[in-house]
Amino acid sequence: MANFVSVDALNEFCQEYGQTEIVVCSRIRDYEVLSSQLKFQAAIYLQPLSLEQIQEYLKNAGSELAAVRKALESDVKLQEFSRYPLILSIISLAYQGISIEELPTRSNSELREHLFNAYIERMFKRKAVNIPYSQEKVKKWLIWLAKQMVKESETVFLIERMQPYWVQNKIYIIAYIITLLTIILFVLWNLFYQFLNLPKMALLVAFCFVYFWRFFGFKTIQTVTTLRWLGKYTINQLVIGITIGLISGLLSAVIFYYNLKILNQISHPLLRGAISGLSLGLTLGIVRGMTGPGIEELTIPNQGILLSTKNALIFGLIAAILMIFSAKLLDWYLIAWCQYGFIFGLAVGGGEACVKHFILRVILYFNGYIPWNYSRFLDYATQLIFLQKVGGGYIFIHRLLLEHFARMPEKS
């Protein structure tokens, strides 16, 4: 739980959707410092293990953990460290079969470092057959991932939530933005080079760049995963979208359409601009109104991008149909304006997130931060018991292991 704002949002959500079942997990120390408290029906507090429970667990494990059991009788630091079930499980895996002389007798921080280093080495040895990645690469990728999760205060990692600003090298960030702008330029050129001269094409490109920066941004990726009617929110977004479309259409008519030599039934440029702008504005309003805030149910890796691709196609078809009606009314070229509407709906309906995600993945891959098949690697890290799969995301098996990887130096 990040802060009291999250608590207030959860309380408000539970009050509005009282029938929804919800479970919140938090460390007790983090929860106690919050100024607001959750208004839930019940709470479960997991107590640390007692020394008797720890000894019973080690006794049942047999001779493989005899050294750990013996050390626990006098080592207070090891006793404190073993009181957490998952840490005790890690100790059992990391120190299995070693002698009592090999156990560390250090401070808590040194003991923690030694324990997790031993655990990491032991996990690699357990998976000695059919290893798809080298040990060095696995460590490097996990170190980078852990550092990003700590920096972003993330507990669960979702592939689709990687952001461009995770790329720390400024050259790669510039390359990312240039690639994105080049794609926009290429699309606009292929759509409008037959209708506009070079100065007006440059003006259109500048307008679209500003529009893209204002509504989507260059350094953030927001997937479009849910489609639902959200009542007043949807209606408000429809009104805003239609207003923006109408204003944009009238401005484009003044700037672009007066010199276009296209025969049409409706000859006044302002009316033509208003009709085409309303069509695109309606598409924008539908997209923004039906993809508002909600609970995401992600069950497979990178599902957010897959859903964004599907929704982009849906909104692309909606925009194409609206532009066909506009083109028919204005006696314009049906195929050209259908194509324009489809690409617009594709972009605002989630396509821009998919394109940005793909560019980011390519840059991270060539920069050595991630493998090409990221979900395959994360599944392999899960087999090594470094990560645990949670729905469509991944978490480190313990916060201390996450912090341990984040403290490790990155290797070039």
C-alpha positions as CSV (number, residue, x, y, z in Angstrom):
1,M,0.0,0.0,0.0
2,A,1.7,3.1,-1.2
3,N,0.1,6.0,0.8
4,F,-3.1,7.3,2.4
5,V,-4.4,8.3,-1.0
6,S,-4.6,4.7,-1.9
7,V,-6.5,3.9,1.3
8,D,-9.0,6.6,0.7
9,A,-9.5,5.4,-2.9
10,L,-10.1,1.8,-1.7
11,N,-12.6,3.0,1.0
12,E,-14.5,5.0,-1.6
13,F,-14.4,2.1,-4.0
14,C,-15.8,-0.3,-1.4
15,Q,-18.5,2.2,-0.5
16,E,-19.6,2.5,-4.1
17,Y,-19.3,-1.1,-5.0
18,G,-20.2,-2.8,-1.7
19,Q,-20.9,-6.3,-3.2
20,T,-17.4,-6.5,-4.7
21,E,-15.0,-8.9,-2.8
22,I,-11.6,-7.4,-2.2
23,V,-8.5,-8.4,-0.3
24,V,-5.6,-6.0,0.5
25,C,-2.1,-7.2,1.7
26,S,0.3,-4.9,3.5
27,R,3.2,-5.1,5.8
28,I,2.1,-4.1,9.3
29,R,4.8,-1.4,9.7
30,D,3.8,0.3,6.4
31,Y,0.1,0.2,7.4
32,E,0.6,1.6,10.9
33,V,2.3,4.8,9.6
34,L,-0.7,5.7,7.3
35,S,-2.9,8.5,8.5
36,S,-6.0,6.8,7.1
37,Q,-7.3,3.3,7.9
38,L,-9.1,0.8,5.7
39,K,-12.8,0.4,6.5
40,F,-13.0,-3.4,6.0
41,Q,-15.0,-6.0,7.8
42,A,-12.1,-8.0,9.1
43,A,-8.3,-8.3,9.2
44,I,-5.9,-11.1,9.6
45,Y,-2.5,-10.4,11.2
46,L,0.2,-13.1,10.4
47,Q,2.5,-13.5,13.4
48,P,6.2,-14.4,13.0
49,L,7.1,-18.0,13.7
50,S,8.1,-19.0,17.3
51,L,11.5,-20.6,17.9
52,E,9.7,-23.9,18.7
53,Q,7.9,-23.8,15.4
54,I,11.2,-23.2,13.5
55,Q,12.9,-26.0,15.3
56,E,10.0,-28.4,14.6
57,Y,10.2,-27.5,10.9
58,L,14.0,-28.1,10.7
59,K,13.6,-31.3,12.7
60,N,11.1,-32.6,10.1
61,A,13.6,-31.7,7.3
62,G,16.1,-34.3,8.5
63,S,19.9,-34.3,8.5
64,E,20.2,-32.0,5.5
65,L,19.4,-29.0,7.8
66,A,21.0,-30.3,11.0
67,A,23.7,-27.6,10.9
68,V,21.1,-24.8,10.6
69,R,19.1,-26.4,13.5
70,K,22.2,-26.5,15.7
71,A,23.2,-22.9,14.8
72,L,19.7,-21.6,15.7
73,E,20.2,-22.8,19.3
74,S,22.7,-20.0,20.0
75,D,22.7,-17.6,17.0
76,V,20.2,-14.8,17.9
77,K,20.6,-13.1,14.6
78,L,19.7,-16.2,12.7
79,Q,16.8,-16.8,15.0
80,E,15.3,-13.4,14.2
81,F,15.9,-13.9,10.5
82,S,14.2,-17.3,10.5
83,R,10.9,-16.1,12.1
84,Y,9.4,-15.3,8.7
85,P,8.0,-18.4,6.8
86,L,9.3,-17.5,3.4
87,I,12.8,-16.6,4.8
88,L,12.9,-19.9,6.6
89,S,12.0,-21.7,3.4
90,I,14.9,-19.8,1.6
91,I,17.3,-20.7,4.4
92,S,16.3,-24.3,4.0
93,L,17.0,-24.2,0.2
94,A,20.2,-22.1,0.5
95,Y,21.9,-23.9,3.4
96,Q,20.8,-27.4,2.6
97,G,23.6,-29.9,3.3
98,I,26.3,-27.5,4.5
99,S,28.3,-27.8,7.7
100,I,27.9,-25.6,10.8
101,E,31.4,-24.1,10.1
102,E,30.1,-22.8,6.7
103,L,27.2,-20.8,8.2
104,P,27.9,-17.1,8.5
105,T,28.2,-15.4,11.9
106,R,27.8,-11.7,10.9
107,S,25.6,-8.7,11.3
108,N,22.0,-8.8,10.1
109,S,22.7,-7.0,6.8
110,E,25.8,-9.2,6.1
111,L,23.8,-12.3,7.0
112,R,21.0,-11.3,4.6
113,E,23.5,-10.7,1.8
114,H,25.2,-14.0,2.4
115,L,21.9,-15.8,2.6
116,F,20.5,-14.5,-0.7
117,N,23.8,-14.9,-2.6
118,A,23.8,-18.6,-1.4
119,Y,20.2,-18.9,-2.4
120,I,20.8,-17.6,-5.9
121,E,23.7,-19.9,-6.5
122,R,21.7,-22.9,-5.1
123,M,18.8,-22.2,-7.4
124,F,21.0,-22.1,-10.4
125,K,22.5,-25.5,-9.5
126,R,19.0,-27.0,-9.0
127,K,18.2,-26.3,-12.7
128,A,21.3,-27.7,-14.3
129,V,19.5,-29.3,-17.3
130,N,17.8,-27.5,-20.3
131,I,19.1,-24.0,-19.3
132,P,17.9,-21.5,-22.0
133,Y,20.0,-18.6,-20.6
134,S,23.4,-18.2,-19.1
135,Q,23.6,-17.4,-15.4
136,E,25.3,-14.1,-16.1
137,K,22.4,-12.9,-18.3
138,V,19.7,-14.1,-15.9
139,K,21.4,-12.1,-13.1
140,K,21.8,-9.0,-15.3
141,W,18.2,-9.0,-16.4
142,L,16.9,-9.6,-12.9
143,I,19.1,-6.8,-11.5
144,W,17.8,-4.4,-14.1
145,L,14.2,-5.4,-13.4
146,A,14.6,-5.1,-9.6
147,K,16.2,-1.7,-9.9
148,Q,13.2,-0.4,-12.0
149,M,10.7,-1.9,-9.6
150,V,12.3,-0.4,-6.6
151,K,12.6,3.0,-8.3
152,E,8.9,2.9,-9.4
153,S,7.8,1.4,-6.0
154,E,6.2,-1.5,-7.9
155,T,5.4,-4.8,-6.2
156,V,4.0,-6.6,-9.2
157,F,5.7,-6.4,-12.6
158,L,3.6,-6.3,-15.8
159,I,5.4,-6.4,-19.1
160,E,2.9,-4.0,-20.7
161,R,3.6,-1.4,-18.0
162,M,7.2,-0.8,-18.9
163,Q,7.7,2.9,-19.7
164,P,10.1,4.7,-22.0
165,Y,11.7,6.6,-19.2
166,W,13.0,3.3,-17.8
167,V,15.7,3.7,-20.5
168,Q,18.4,5.6,-18.7
169,N,20.6,6.3,-21.7
170,K,19.6,9.6,-23.2
171,I,20.7,8.5,-26.7
172,Y,18.3,5.7,-26.7
173,I,15.5,7.9,-25.4
174,I,16.1,10.3,-28.3
175,A,16.2,7.3,-30.7
176,Y,12.9,6.2,-29.3
177,I,11.2,9.6,-29.9
178,I,12.7,10.0,-33.3
179,T,11.5,6.5,-34.3
180,L,8.0,7.3,-33.1
181,L,7.9,10.7,-34.9
182,T,9.2,9.0,-38.1
183,I,6.3,6.5,-38.0
184,I,3.8,9.3,-37.6
185,L,5.4,11.3,-40.5
186,F,5.3,8.2,-42.7
187,V,1.6,7.6,-42.0
188,L,0.6,11.2,-42.6
189,W,2.6,11.4,-45.8
190,N,1.0,8.3,-47.3
191,L,-2.4,9.6,-46.4
192,F,-2.2,13.2,-47.6
193,Y,0.6,13.7,-50.1
194,Q,-2.0,13.6,-52.9
195,F,-4.1,16.4,-51.4
196,L,-1.7,18.9,-49.8
197,N,1.3,20.8,-51.0
198,L,4.6,20.7,-49.0
199,P,4.0,23.8,-46.8
200,K,0.6,22.6,-45.8
201,M,1.8,19.1,-45.3
202,A,4.5,20.5,-42.9
203,L,1.8,22.4,-41.0
204,L,-0.4,19.2,-40.8
205,V,2.6,17.2,-39.5
206,A,3.4,19.9,-36.9
207,F,-0.3,19.9,-35.8
208,C,-0.4,16.1,-35.5
209,F,2.9,16.0,-33.5
210,V,1.4,18.6,-31.0
211,Y,-1.9,16.6,-30.8
212,F,0.0,13.4,-30.2
213,W,2.2,15.0,-27.5
214,R,-0.9,16.5,-25.8
215,F,-3.1,13.5,-25.7
216,F,-0.7,10.6,-25.6
217,G,2.7,11.9,-24.6
218,F,6.0,10.5,-25.8
219,K,7.4,9.1,-22.6
220,T,4.3,7.3,-21.3
221,I,2.5,4.2,-22.5
222,Q,-1.1,3.8,-21.5
223,T,-2.8,0.6,-22.6
224,V,-6.5,0.3,-23.6
225,T,-7.6,-2.9,-21.9
226,T,-11.2,-2.4,-20.8
227,L,-14.4,-1.4,-22.8
228,R,-17.4,-0.4,-20.7
229,W,-20.1,2.2,-20.5
230,L,-19.3,4.4,-17.5
231,G,-22.4,6.6,-17.3
232,K,-21.7,10.3,-16.8
233,Y,-18.0,9.9,-17.4
234,T,-18.7,8.4,-20.9
235,I,-21.2,11.1,-21.7
236,N,-18.8,13.9,-20.6
237,Q,-16.0,12.4,-22.7
238,L,-18.3,12.2,-25.7
239,V,-19.2,15.9,-25.4
240,I,-15.5,16.8,-25.0
241,G,-14.5,14.6,-28.0
242,I,-17.2,16.1,-30.2
243,T,-16.2,19.6,-29.2
244,I,-12.5,19.0,-29.9
245,G,-13.4,17.4,-33.2
246,L,-15.6,20.3,-34.2
247,I,-13.0,22.9,-33.4
248,S,-10.3,20.9,-35.1
249,G,-12.4,20.4,-38.1
250,L,-13.2,24.1,-38.5
251,L,-9.6,25.1,-38.0
252,S,-8.4,22.5,-40.6
253,A,-11.1,23.8,-43.0
254,V,-9.7,27.3,-42.7
255,I,-6.1,26.1,-43.0
256,F,-6.3,23.3,-45.5
257,Y,-9.6,22.9,-47.4
258,Y,-10.0,26.2,-49.1
259,N,-7.4,25.4,-51.7
260,L,-8.4,21.7,-52.2
261,K,-9.8,21.1,-55.7
262,I,-12.3,18.4,-54.8
263,L,-15.7,18.3,-56.3
264,N,-18.4,17.6,-53.7
265,Q,-22.0,18.2,-53.1
266,I,-21.4,20.3,-50.0
267,S,-19.1,23.0,-51.2
268,H,-18.6,25.3,-48.2
269,P,-15.2,24.4,-46.6
270,L,-16.3,25.2,-43.0
271,L,-19.2,22.8,-43.3
272,R,-17.0,20.1,-44.8
273,G,-14.5,20.6,-42.0
274,A,-17.2,20.5,-39.3
275,I,-18.7,17.2,-40.6
276,S,-15.3,15.4,-40.9
277,G,-14.2,16.9,-37.5
278,L,-17.4,15.7,-35.8
279,S,-16.8,12.2,-37.2
280,L,-13.3,12.0,-35.7
281,G,-14.3,13.8,-32.5
282,L,-17.1,11.3,-32.0
283,T,-14.6,8.5,-32.4
284,L,-12.3,10.2,-29.9
285,G,-15.1,10.7,-27.4
286,I,-16.2,7.0,-27.7
287,V,-12.6,5.9,-27.1
288,R,-12.0,8.1,-24.1
289,G,-15.5,7.6,-22.7
290,M,-15.4,3.8,-22.8
291,T,-11.8,3.2,-21.7
292,G,-11.9,5.1,-18.5
293,P,-10.7,4.0,-15.0
294,G,-11.6,0.5,-13.9
295,I,-10.2,-2.7,-12.5
296,E,-8.0,-4.6,-14.9
297,E,-8.2,-8.4,-14.9
298,L,-5.0,-9.5,-16.5
299,T,-4.3,-13.3,-16.5
300,I,-1.6,-13.8,-19.0
301,P,1.7,-12.0,-19.6
302,N,1.5,-8.8,-21.8
303,Q,-2.3,-9.2,-21.9
304,G,-2.6,-5.4,-21.8
305,I,-0.9,-5.0,-25.2
306,L,-3.0,-7.9,-26.7
307,L,-6.2,-6.2,-25.5
308,S,-5.0,-2.8,-26.7
309,T,-4.4,-4.4,-30.2
310,K,-7.9,-5.9,-30.2
311,N,-9.6,-2.7,-29.0
312,A,-7.6,-0.6,-31.5
313,L,-9.0,-2.7,-34.3
314,I,-12.5,-2.3,-33.0
315,F,-12.2,1.5,-32.7
316,G,-10.5,1.6,-36.1
317,L,-13.5,0.0,-37.7
318,I,-15.9,2.4,-35.9
319,A,-13.9,5.4,-37.1
320,A,-13.8,4.0,-40.6
321,I,-17.6,3.5,-40.7
322,L,-18.1,7.1,-39.5
323,M,-15.7,8.5,-42.1
324,I,-17.4,6.5,-44.8
325,F,-20.7,8.2,-43.9
326,S,-19.0,11.6,-43.9
327,A,-17.2,10.9,-47.2
328,K,-20.5,9.8,-48.8
329,L,-22.3,12.9,-47.6
330,L,-19.5,15.1,-48.8
331,D,-18.9,13.2,-52.0
332,W,-15.3,12.5,-51.1
333,Y,-13.1,9.6,-52.0
334,L,-14.5,6.7,-49.9
335,I,-11.4,4.5,-49.8
336,A,-9.1,7.4,-48.8
337,W,-11.3,8.7,-46.0
338,C,-12.1,5.2,-44.8
339,Q,-8.4,4.6,-44.6
340,Y,-7.9,7.9,-42.7
341,G,-10.7,7.1,-40.3
342,F,-9.4,3.5,-39.7
343,I,-5.9,4.7,-38.9
344,F,-7.2,7.5,-36.6
345,G,-9.4,5.0,-34.7
346,L,-6.5,2.5,-34.6
347,A,-4.2,5.1,-33.1
348,V,-6.4,6.6,-30.5
349,G,-8.0,3.3,-29.6
350,G,-4.8,1.7,-28.3
351,G,-2.6,1.3,-31.4
352,E,-0.3,4.1,-30.3
353,A,0.4,2.2,-27.1
354,C,1.2,-1.0,-29.1
355,V,3.6,0.9,-31.4
356,K,5.4,2.6,-28.5
357,H,5.6,-0.7,-26.6
358,F,7.2,-2.4,-29.6
359,I,9.8,0.4,-30.1
360,L,10.6,0.3,-26.4
361,R,11.0,-3.5,-26.4
362,V,13.4,-3.3,-29.3
363,I,15.5,-0.6,-27.7
364,L,15.6,-2.4,-24.3
365,Y,16.6,-5.6,-26.2
366,F,19.5,-4.1,-28.1
367,N,20.6,-2.3,-25.0
368,G,20.9,-5.6,-23.2
369,Y,18.3,-5.0,-20.5
370,I,15.8,-7.7,-21.6
371,P,15.7,-10.8,-23.8
372,W,13.6,-10.8,-27.0
373,N,11.1,-13.2,-25.6
374,Y,10.6,-11.6,-22.2
375,S,7.7,-13.7,-20.9
376,R,9.7,-16.9,-21.6
377,F,12.6,-15.5,-19.5
378,L,10.2,-14.4,-16.7
379,D,8.7,-17.9,-16.7
380,Y,12.2,-19.4,-16.4
381,A,13.0,-17.1,-13.5
382,T,9.8,-18.4,-11.9
383,Q,11.1,-22.0,-12.3
384,L,14.3,-20.9,-10.6
385,I,12.1,-19.6,-7.7
386,F,13.3,-16.1,-8.0
387,L,9.9,-14.8,-9.2
388,Q,6.3,-15.9,-8.6
389,K,3.6,-15.6,-11.3
390,V,0.6,-13.6,-10.2
391,G,-2.1,-13.5,-12.9
392,G,-0.5,-11.8,-15.8
393,G,2.3,-10.3,-13.8
394,Y,5.4,-11.4,-11.8
395,I,6.6,-10.6,-8.3
396,F,9.9,-11.5,-6.5
397,I,9.3,-14.3,-4.0
398,H,10.2,-11.9,-1.2
399,R,10.7,-8.1,-0.9
400,L,14.1,-8.8,0.6
401,L,15.2,-10.7,-2.5
402,L,13.9,-7.9,-4.7
403,E,15.9,-5.4,-2.7
404,H,19.0,-7.7,-2.8
405,F,18.9,-7.8,-6.6
406,A,18.4,-4.0,-6.7
407,R,21.5,-3.5,-4.6
408,M,23.7,-5.6,-6.9
409,P,25.8,-3.7,-9.4
410,E,24.8,-3.9,-13.1
411,K,27.3,-5.6,-15.3
412,S,28.0,-4.3,-18.8
